Amino acid sequence: MYISLTEYSSSSWKGSEEYDGLEAVVAGIAEGATLIQAKVRAAVLANAVGTTGETNVQGEIVQILDTFSSKTLVSTLSQCGRVAAIGDEEEEQSTVIGDSARHQYLVQMDPLDGSSNIDVAVSVGSILGIWKRQADEKVTDATLLKKGKEQVAAVYTVYGSCTMMVVATRGSVQGFTLDPANRTFCLTNPNIRIPEKNSCYSTNEGNFKGLDSGTQKAIEELRNTYSLRYVGSLVADFHRNLLKGGIFLYPSTRKNPEGKLRLMYEANPLAFIAEQAGGAASSGQERILDIQPQKLHQRTALIIGNKDVVERTVIVMNN
Ligand code: FDP
């Protein structure tokens, strides 16, 4: 018998001052994820793959499922009664929900990561970082620009061969699998630690020519040491590396000098999770969680996974 997410969160966070109300936020994410995974799995039959004809704030083509996932999570997080504001990959400005004393949390999310993989039946997922709002803090876009190290929790889901949800709080990373029979998340992967043995590296090798010489050297070293595994959905690559041991890199390239991935709702939540699991995350210049964000949709380079290999890679990149 597995412990359910509901049982886990009430026994771990209920009554704790630090995590007061987090249970409701995570339940809102679980409810949204359950709806999104059902939609993703039925998308082709329901004619819900393809684009909306719009481009988002990043200049990227918006998929029908991106919009569905964003609306679903905004709705379930609004209804949980504990979230003050949401920063969302799909929205230029943040969504302000409320500023009462109960609205204690700020969420930054990529509602559907890896969306170019949707229409080819490859794993996608959602990524969410969770910060605490100071009591009486006014809620504006600027309120959301907090450093990653100030997160109190982070969550990602993977809609793959099964649906998983990984939840991290300080010092704890727990993995839950959705039981489709009763729509309950069950604690199948308790106390996740990234394996010390690094077995693979994940990067877009097609970008090699557009890298600086230090980064090329670092990639060559990884190439000669580990197996390559690249899904092309950050959340799926990160999940495999977290459970099996590995490192993911999306460095600065000639095409994307600031990096391609987004700091607030991709790099920060996954960096928080990696660190709680004994791993590390760097931009190549500094620890991801120490970066002072300047804007909601800021991009960053990202090197994340096994701590020793991240550190070694950053040294080689900078030499
Ligand atoms: P996608 O473009 O499909 O949305 O977040 C962006 C992201 O996917 C990541 O999930 C993925 O790791 C990366 O971009 C893939 O980029 P490349 O196609 O350039 O390798």
Residues whose N, C-alpha, C, O or C-beta is under 5 A from the ligand:
A	BS01	FDP	D113 G114 S115 S116 N117 N204 G232 S233 L234 V235
